């Protein structure tokens, strides 16, 4: 019996999988979103919805991440998707080695890691991946969508699966991966990018936020208003713009003029994209009525010279999440509405 036990342990040790370290600049890691590659071995990203993909071989995979731990207390949430199965996790320290998969079957597996929390929770850096072998990635989807907006687009207040509204801290209910934008993109087999900041508006932001979207739209970190973004890195086929919730009812001439100027500037970045102006899905009846008038007038004005400006008005108010935001189920409904419109418009 003793000999048998020793042999069994030795066999198990011999069969244990050796993990190799792969730096963040490995060519087999696919990145999507606004990322600072100033240090190619530590790509840094702030925006919600930024993600990276890998294919790996083996039964175990670890991801090494640095978290800014902004204000000495913030910890980011991530969505980790292994072979299509998603789970939401949170960093625990400034330097985390996260076991994202263990006990898998032998062979090839897919991994996607998405930043669930928004820019003012702090940045993340990928420091590397540990697995038996990194494989050549599959081609990215050719379709690309960008979603511009505020807290709704960030997925703020949507995820009550672990911590209820009013409990924990603000980011405990953030889930960018399951917000309407990435959901639409996955349904349409497209890449996604979220250019969104909680509280932001077109000409007026809420909650003591001192920036507005036109001011920060060309930045990598929209919340920090720093680090210039190179728009050639991501040229979307479709751009949706969901602004106005935080502006509220404004002088129509001032608001519409600012919106037109913002769209003209956006057109200089994206000369061929279809741009879709949408009402706020959490707006009440009075704001929705005003936004419909504003967006209709903006579209009519720009369509004189630009036929790729469109509008879509949501069918109802979605506000069952925290602080009147859409919850996860409602994000799926929003995605169904918007995705149907995009699919028809683009003939996808």
C-alpha positions in Angstrom: 0.0 0.0 0.0 2.8 2.4 0.9 4.6 1.8 -2.4 1.4 2.2 -4.3 0.7 5.6 -2.6 4.2 6.9 -3.4 4.0 5.9 -7.0 0.6 7.5 -7.4 1.9 10.9 -6.0 4.9 10.7 -8.3 2.7 10.0 -11.3 0.4 12.9 -10.4 3.4 15.2 -10.1 4.8 14.0 -13.5 1.4 14.7 -15.0 1.0 18.2 -13.5 0.9 20.9 -16.2 3.8 23.3 -16.5 2.7 26.9 -17.1 4.7 29.3 -19.2 4.6 33.1 -18.8 3.6 35.1 -21.9 4.2 38.9 -21.7 1.4 41.3 -22.6 3.1 42.3 -25.8 2.8 38.8 -27.2 1.4 38.8 -30.8 -1.2 36.2 -29.9 -3.0 38.5 -27.5 -5.8 40.5 -29.2 -6.8 43.9 -27.7 -9.9 45.9 -28.5 -10.7 49.4 -27.2 -9.0 52.6 -26.1 -5.7 51.4 -24.6 -2.4 53.2 -23.8 0.5 51.2 -25.3 3.2 53.6 -24.2 4.7 50.7 -22.3 4.0 47.7 -24.6 4.6 45.2 -21.9 2.0 46.9 -19.6 -0.9 48.1 -21.8 -3.1 50.3 -19.6 -6.8 50.9 -20.0 -9.5 52.9 -18.2 -12.6 52.7 -20.2 -15.4 50.2 -19.5 -15.8 47.5 -22.1 -12.1 47.4 -23.1 -11.3 43.7 -23.7 -8.6 41.3 -24.8 -8.9 37.8 -26.3 -6.5 34.8 -26.3 -6.7 31.2 -27.3 -4.6 28.8 -25.2 -3.9 25.2 -24.8 -4.0 23.3 -21.5 -6.1 22.8 -18.4 -5.3 26.0 -16.5 -4.8 29.7 -17.2 -3.8 32.6 -15.1 -4.1 36.3 -15.9 -1.7 38.8 -14.2 -3.2 42.3 -13.7 -2.2 45.5 -12.1 -5.0 47.6 -10.6 -4.5 51.3 -10.0 -6.5 51.0 -6.7 -7.6 54.6 -7.2 -8.0 56.6 -4.0 -6.4 53.6 -2.3 -9.6 51.7 -2.2 -11.2 51.2 -5.6 -11.1 47.7 -7.1 -12.2 47.0 -10.6 -14.6 44.3 -11.7 -13.9 42.1 -14.7 -15.9 39.7 -16.9 -14.0 36.6 -17.6 -15.3 34.4 -20.4 -13.9 30.9 -20.9 -15.2 29.0 -23.9 -18.2 31.2 -23.9 -19.1 30.8 -20.2 -18.9 34.2 -18.4 -18.2 34.9 -14.7 -17.8 38.3 -13.0 -14.8 38.7 -10.6 -13.1 41.6 -8.8 -9.5 42.4 -8.3 -8.3 42.2 -4.7 -5.0 44.1 -4.7 -2.7 46.3 -6.8 -1.1 43.2 -8.3 -3.3 40.2 -8.9 -2.6 36.8 -10.4 -6.1 35.6 -11.2 -6.8 31.9 -11.9 -9.3 32.3 -14.7 -9.6 28.6 -15.5 -8.5 25.4 -13.9 -9.4 21.8 -14.4 -10.3 22.2 -18.1 -10.2 19.4 -20.6 -7.0 19.1 -22.6 -6.9 21.0 -25.9 -7.6 24.5 -27.1 -9.7 27.0 -25.2 -10.8 30.6 -25.6 -10.5 33.4 -23.1 -12.0 36.9 -23.1 -11.4 39.4 -20.3 -13.5 42.6 -20.3 -13.2 45.6 -17.9 -16.6 45.9 -16.3 -16.1 49.1 -14.3 -15.6 52.6 -15.7 -12.7 54.9 -15.9 -13.1 56.7 -12.5 -12.7 53.4 -10.7 -9.1 53.4 -12.0 -7.0 51.8 -14.7 -6.0 48.2 -15.2 -2.7 46.9 -16.8 -2.2 43.5 -18.2 1.1 42.2 -17.0 1.0 38.8 -18.6 -0.7 35.5 -19.0 0.4 32.1 -17.7 -0.7 28.9 -19.5 0.7 25.8 -21.1 0.7 27.4 -24.6 -0.7 30.4 -26.4 -2.3 29.7 -29.7 -2.7 31.8 -32.8 -5.9 33.8 -32.4 -8.9 33.5 -34.6 -9.5 36.6 -36.8 -11.4 39.4 -35.2 -14.9 40.1 -36.4 -14.7 42.5 -39.4 -17.7 44.5 -38.1 -17.1 47.3 -35.6 -19.5 49.3 -33.5 -18.8 52.2 -31.1 -21.3 53.2 -28.4 -21.1 56.8 -27.1 -22.9 57.7 -23.9 -23.1 58.1 -20.2 -23.7 55.8 -17.2 -26.3 53.8 -19.1 -23.8 52.9 -21.8 -21.2 52.1 -19.1 -23.6 49.5 -17.5 -23.7 51.4 -14.3 -26.3 50.2 -11.7 -27.3 47.2 -13.8 -25.9 44.1 -12.0 -27.6 43.2 -8.7 -26.7 39.5 -8.9 -24.3 39.7 -5.9 -24.9 43.0 -4.2 -28.2 44.8 -4.0 -28.7 48.5 -4.9 -27.7 50.7 -1.9 -25.3 48.1 -0.6 -21.6 47.9 -0.9 -19.9 50.6 -3.1 -20.9 52.3 -6.3 -19.0 50.0 -8.7 -20.5 46.8 -7.1 -23.3 47.0 -9.6 -21.2 47.8 -12.7 -21.3 45.4 -15.7 -20.1 46.8 -19.0 -19.8 43.3 -20.6 -23.6 42.7 -20.2 -24.6 46.2 -21.0 -26.6 46.9 -24.2 -23.6 47.9 -26.4 -21.4 44.8 -26.1 -24.6 42.7 -26.1 -25.6 44.2 -29.5 -22.1 43.7 -30.8 -22.0 40.0 -29.8 -25.4 39.4 -31.4 -24.2 41.0 -34.6 -20.8 39.4 -34.6 -19.0 42.8 -34.2 -16.2 44.3 -32.2 -17.3 46.9 -29.6 -15.9 50.0 -28.0 -17.6 52.1 -25.3 -16.8 55.8 -25.2 -18.9 56.5 -22.1 -18.6 58.3 -18.7 -21.1 58.3 -15.9 -22.8 61.7 -15.5 -21.5 63.2 -18.8 -23.6 65.3 -21.1 -23.3 67.1 -24.3 -23.3 70.6 -23.0 -24.1 70.0 -19.3 -23.0 67.1 -17.1 -24.5 66.1 -13.7 -23.0 65.2 -10.4 -20.3 67.9 -10.2 -18.6 66.5 -13.3 -16.6 69.3 -14.9 -16.2 67.7 -18.4 -18.6 67.2 -21.3 -18.4 64.7 -24.1 -17.1 66.9 -26.9 -14.2 67.9 -24.6 -13.0 64.4 -23.9 -14.1 62.3 -26.9 -10.6 62.3 -28.4 -8.9 60.9 -25.3 -7.9 57.3 -24.2 -9.1 58.0 -20.7 -12.3 60.0 -21.2 -12.8 60.5 -17.4 -9.3 61.8 -16.9 -9.3 64.0 -20.0 -5.7 63.0 -20.9 -3.8 60.9 -23.4 -4.7 61.5 -27.0 -6.5 58.7 -28.8 -5.6 57.8 -32.4 -8.9 57.3 -34.2 -7.2 55.3 -37.0 -6.8 52.5 -34.4 -10.6 51.8 -34.5 -12.8 52.8 -37.4 -16.4 51.7 -36.6 -19.0 50.8 -39.2 -21.7 52.1 -36.8 -21.6 54.7 -34.1 -24.5 55.1 -31.7 -24.8 58.3 -29.6 -26.8 58.2 -26.4 -26.5 61.7 -24.8 -29.0 64.0 -23.2 -30.1 62.3 -20.0 -27.7 64.4 -17.9 -28.3 67.6 -19.9 -32.0 67.5 -19.3 -34.2 69.9 -21.0 -32.1 72.7 -22.5 -32.5 75.7 -24.8 -33.2 73.9 -28.1 -31.1 76.2 -30.2 -28.0 75.9 -28.0 -28.4 72.1 -27.5 -29.0 71.3 -31.1 -26.2 73.6 -32.4 -23.7 71.9 -30.0 -24.9 68.5 -31.1 -24.6 69.3 -34.8 -21.0 70.6 -34.2 -20.1 67.5 -32.3 -21.4 65.2 -35.1 -19.6 67.2 -37.7 -16.4 66.8 -35.8 -17.1 63.1 -35.3 -17.6 62.8 -39.1 -14.1 64.0 -39.6 -12.9 61.1 -37.5 -15.2 58.5 -39.0 -15.8 59.5 -42.7 -17.9 56.4 -43.6 -19.7 55.3 -40.4 -23.4 55.2 -40.0 -24.2 57.4 -37.0 -27.3 56.7 -35.0 -28.7 59.2 -32.6 -30.8 57.5 -29.8 -33.0 58.7 -27.1 -32.1 57.9 -23.5 -33.6 54.6 -22.5 -34.0 55.7 -18.9 -35.5 59.1 -19.7 -39.0 60.0 -18.3 -41.9 60.9 -20.6 -41.2 64.6 -20.7 -37.5 64.3 -21.5 -38.1 61.7 -24.1 -40.6 63.9 -25.9 -38.1 66.8 -25.9 -35.2 64.5 -27.1 -37.3 63.2 -29.9 -37.8 66.8 -31.2 -34.1 67.6 -30.7 -32.9 64.5 -32.5 -35.4 64.8 -35.3 -34.3 68.4 -36.0 -30.6 67.5 -35.8 -31.0 64.6 -38.2 -33.0 66.7 -40.7 -30.4 69.5 -40.6 -27.4 67.1 -41.2 -29.2 64.9 -43.8 -29.1 67.8 -46.2 -25.4 67.0 -46.7 -24.9 63.8 -44.7 -27.3 60.9 -45.4 -25.5 58.6 -42.9 -27.0 60.3 -39.9 -29.9 58.3 -38.4 -32.1 58.3 -35.3 -33.8 55.7 -33.2 -36.3 56.3 -30.4 -36.7 53.6 -27.7 -40.1 52.2 -27.2 -40.3 52.6 -23.4 -38.5 53.7 -20.3 -36.0 51.2 -18.7 -35.2 52.1 -15.1 -35.4 49.0 -12.8 -31.7 49.1 -11.9 -29.9 51.1 -9.3 -30.7 54.9 -9.2 -33.1 54.6 -12.0 -30.7 52.9 -14.5 -31.6 49.9 -16.6 -31.0 46.5 -14.9 -29.4 43.6 -16.7 -32.7 42.2 -18.0 -33.5 45.6 -19.4 -30.1 46.0 -21.1 -31.0 42.8 -23.0 -34.3 44.5 -24.1 -32.5 47.7 -25.1 -30.0 45.6 -27.0 -32.8 43.8 -28.8 -34.4 47.1 -29.9 -31.2 48.7 -31.0 -29.7 45.6 -32.5 -32.8 45.0 -34.7 -32.5 48.5 -36.0 -28.8 48.2 -36.7 -29.2 44.8 -38.4 -31.8 46.2 -40.7 -29.9 49.4 -41.4 -26.6 47.7 -42.1 -28.2 44.6 -43.8 -26.1 42.4 -41.5 
